[in-house]
Amino acid sequence: MAAGPWCWAPAALPLLLALLLALLLGGARRLRGRHAGAGARASPRGRAAAAAAAAARAGGVRALLVTAHPDDEAMFFAPTVLGLGRAGARPAVLCCSAGNYYNQGEVRKKELEQSCFLLGIPASDVTVIDHRDLPDNPAVEWDTQLLASIVLEHIEANNINLVVTFDAGGVSGHANHISLYTALRCLHSKGRLPEGCHVLVLESVNLFRKYISILDVLFSCLLPRDVLFILTEEETERAKRAMRCHRSQLLWFRHIYLLCSRYMVINSLRLL
């Protein structure tokens, strides 16, 4: 049967897909340029986030990134760390394990310091907790009370007024990541955090959004969130260099992650 006037020849399909992708990329880049930096919603929670951003610009924010393993800071939180630094905050890192699942703990501690240096965090602001009851293990849920007490002690000792960690999905579903959220949620709900100390949690997105890189800016700008960090192209390259410091972890699939993950470019966060 002859093709009708509205039928596409099979050979034209790749051209159509390429055109569609180019249009999407163009739109994503325009949104990236417009929204690069930190943004907050116009709601009570959004106004709290905007106030935190204003305080950061005034040098009043002492931020603490609470992670589970060396490489979390670059693999998941680089946009937040660089965005906070750009806004004038002084971020620090509390890593709650040495990442010793494959007996590489000492190597990974050094990699963490190198990565943090590239992200603008000096070694003096990087703390690694190497506790036998907080093992690097995707099958182990860490003790909430132990973890909460360690994190709270660090917050109080360093006058922290903004804490950033994973949400209930842990981005990758890792039990250690989720344990951090549980501990911070416990501190927050019981009113044990110092007055004026806020908690931001990193939004876990579905698999499709997770691996469309900068194209996810189209969703991130439209969907609800309290704070949004989008890196410039130069900052994105810096984030990737920080991730490459974790040489012991750069298996083949992590190179794909570097190319495709939205977490190397975009962080959307919510206030607890």
C-alpha positions in Angstrom: 0.0 0.0 0.0 1.3 3.4 -0.9 2.2 5.7 2.0 -0.5 8.4 2.7 0.4 12.1 2.7 0.7 12.1 6.5 2.9 9.0 6.9 6.6 9.3 7.8 9.1 7.2 5.9 11.1 5.1 8.4 14.3 6.9 7.3 12.9 10.2 8.5 12.4 9.0 12.1 16.0 9.4 13.3 15.9 13.0 11.9 12.7 13.7 13.7 14.0 12.4 17.0 17.3 14.4 16.6 15.2 17.5 16.0 13.0 16.9 19.0 16.1 16.3 21.2 17.7 19.5 19.9 14.6 21.5 20.8 14.5 19.9 24.3 18.2 20.6 24.9 17.8 24.2 23.7 14.9 24.7 26.1 16.8 23.1 29.0 19.8 25.2 28.4 17.7 28.4 28.4 16.1 27.4 31.7 19.5 26.4 33.1 20.8 29.9 32.3 17.8 31.6 33.7 17.6 29.5 37.0 21.3 28.7 37.6 21.8 29.2 41.3 19.4 28.7 44.3 15.7 29.3 44.1 12.9 29.1 46.6 9.1 28.8 46.2 6.8 31.7 47.2 5.3 29.8 50.2 6.0 29.8 53.9 8.5 27.0 53.4 9.8 28.8 50.4 10.2 32.0 52.3 12.2 30.2 54.9 14.4 28.8 52.2 14.7 32.3 50.7 15.7 33.7 54.1 18.3 31.0 54.4 19.7 32.0 51.0 19.8 35.6 51.9 21.6 34.8 55.2 24.1 32.7 53.1 24.8 35.7 50.9 25.4 37.7 54.1 27.9 35.1 55.3 25.5 33.9 58.1 25.0 30.3 57.1 27.2 27.6 58.5 26.1 24.6 56.5 26.7 20.9 57.2 26.4 18.2 54.6 25.7 14.9 56.3 26.6 12.0 54.0 26.9 8.2 54.4 30.0 7.4 52.3 33.0 9.1 50.7 31.9 10.1 47.2 28.3 11.0 48.2 29.3 14.7 48.4 30.3 14.7 44.7 28.0 12.0 43.3 24.8 13.4 44.7 25.3 16.8 46.4 27.8 18.7 44.3 25.2 21.2 43.0 24.2 22.0 46.6 27.8 22.4 47.8 28.8 24.6 44.9 25.5 26.5 45.1 25.9 27.2 48.8 29.5 28.3 48.3 28.4 30.6 45.5 25.8 32.2 47.8 28.4 32.9 50.5 27.8 30.0 52.9 30.6 28.0 54.4 29.7 24.3 53.8 31.4 21.5 55.8 31.0 17.7 55.5 30.2 15.0 58.1 30.7 11.6 56.4 29.3 8.9 58.7 31.4 6.0 57.4 34.8 5.5 55.8 33.3 3.5 53.0 35.1 0.4 54.0 32.8 -2.2 52.4 35.6 -3.5 50.2 38.4 -2.7 52.7 39.2 0.6 51.0 38.5 2.9 53.9 41.9 4.6 54.1 42.0 5.2 50.4 38.5 6.6 50.3 39.2 9.0 53.1 42.0 10.6 51.1 39.8 10.7 48.0 37.1 12.4 50.0 39.5 15.2 51.0 40.7 15.7 47.4 37.1 15.9 46.2 36.1 18.3 48.9 39.1 20.5 48.1 37.8 20.8 44.5 34.3 21.7 45.8 35.8 24.4 48.0 35.8 22.6 51.3 39.1 22.5 53.2 40.3 19.3 54.9 39.7 21.0 58.3 36.0 21.1 57.5 35.8 17.4 56.6 35.0 14.9 59.3 34.8 11.1 58.8 33.0 9.0 61.4 34.5 5.5 61.4 32.3 3.7 64.0 32.0 -0.1 64.1 28.2 0.2 64.6 27.9 2.4 61.5 29.3 0.0 58.8 29.3 0.8 55.1 26.8 -1.8 54.1 23.7 -1.4 51.8 21.9 -4.1 53.8 22.4 -2.4 57.2 20.1 0.2 58.7 22.1 2.3 61.2 21.0 2.8 64.7 18.9 6.0 64.8 19.7 7.1 68.3 23.4 6.6 67.9 23.5 8.4 64.6 21.3 11.2 65.8 23.6 11.8 68.9 26.7 11.9 66.7 25.2 14.3 64.2 23.7 16.5 67.0 27.0 16.7 68.8 28.7 17.9 65.5 26.0 20.4 64.9 26.3 22.0 68.3 30.1 21.9 68.4 30.3 23.8 65.1 27.4 26.2 65.4 25.7 24.7 62.4 22.4 26.4 61.3 21.7 24.5 58.1 21.9 20.7 57.6 21.7 19.0 54.2 21.2 15.2 53.8 19.2 12.6 51.9 15.4 12.3 51.9 13.4 9.1 52.8 14.3 7.6 49.4 18.0 8.0 49.8 18.3 8.8 46.1 19.5 5.3 45.4 17.5 3.4 48.1 20.7 2.7 50.0 19.9 1.7 53.6 22.8 3.9 55.0 21.5 6.9 53.1 18.0 6.4 54.4 19.3 6.0 58.0 20.7 9.6 57.8 17.2 10.9 56.9 15.7 8.9 59.8 18.2 10.3 62.3 17.7 14.0 61.1 13.9 13.5 61.0 14.1 12.2 64.6 16.1 15.3 65.8 13.8 17.6 63.9 10.5 16.1 65.1 11.6 16.0 68.7 12.8 19.6 68.7 16.3 18.6 69.6 18.0 20.8 66.9 19.4 24.2 68.0 17.0 27.1 67.5 17.3 28.4 64.0 18.8 25.3 62.6 17.1 24.1 59.4 17.2 20.8 57.5 17.1 20.4 53.8 16.7 17.0 52.2 17.7 16.0 48.7 14.8 15.0 46.5 14.8 11.4 45.2 13.5 11.2 41.6 12.4 8.3 39.5 14.8 6.4 37.3 13.8 8.3 34.1 14.5 11.7 35.6 17.6 10.5 37.3 19.4 9.8 34.0 18.3 12.6 31.7 21.0 15.0 32.9 20.3 18.6 32.1 17.0 17.8 30.5 15.6 17.3 34.0 15.7 21.0 34.4 12.4 21.1 32.6 10.8 19.1 35.4 12.8 20.5 38.2 11.7 24.1 37.5 8.0 23.2 37.2 7.5 20.7 40.0 7.2 21.6 43.7 10.4 22.0 45.7 11.7 24.4 48.4 15.2 25.0 47.0 16.7 24.4 43.6 20.4 24.4 42.7 21.4 24.3 39.0 25.0 24.4 38.0 26.5 26.3 35.2 28.5 24.4 32.6 31.7 25.4 34.2 30.5 24.3 37.6 29.3 21.0 36.2 32.8 20.3 35.0 34.1 21.1 38.4 31.6 18.7 40.0 32.7 16.0 37.6 36.4 16.6 38.4 35.5 16.2 42.1 33.8 12.9 41.4 36.8 11.7 39.4 38.9 12.1 42.6 37.2 8.9 43.8 39.3 6.7 41.6 38.7 3.6 43.6 34.9 3.9 42.8 35.1 4.7 39.1 33.8 1.5 37.7 32.4 1.5 34.2 28.8 2.3 35.2 30.0 5.3 37.2 31.4 6.9 34.0 27.9 6.6 32.6 26.5 8.2 35.7 28.9 11.1 35.3 27.6 11.7 31.8 23.9 11.1 32.4 22.9 11.8 36.0 20.9 14.9 36.8 22.5 14.9 40.3 25.8 16.1 38.7 23.9 19.2 37.5 20.7 19.7 39.5 19.7 19.3 43.1 16.1 20.0 44.2 15.6 20.0 48.0 12.8 20.2 50.5 12.7 21.6 54.0 11.8 19.3 56.9 
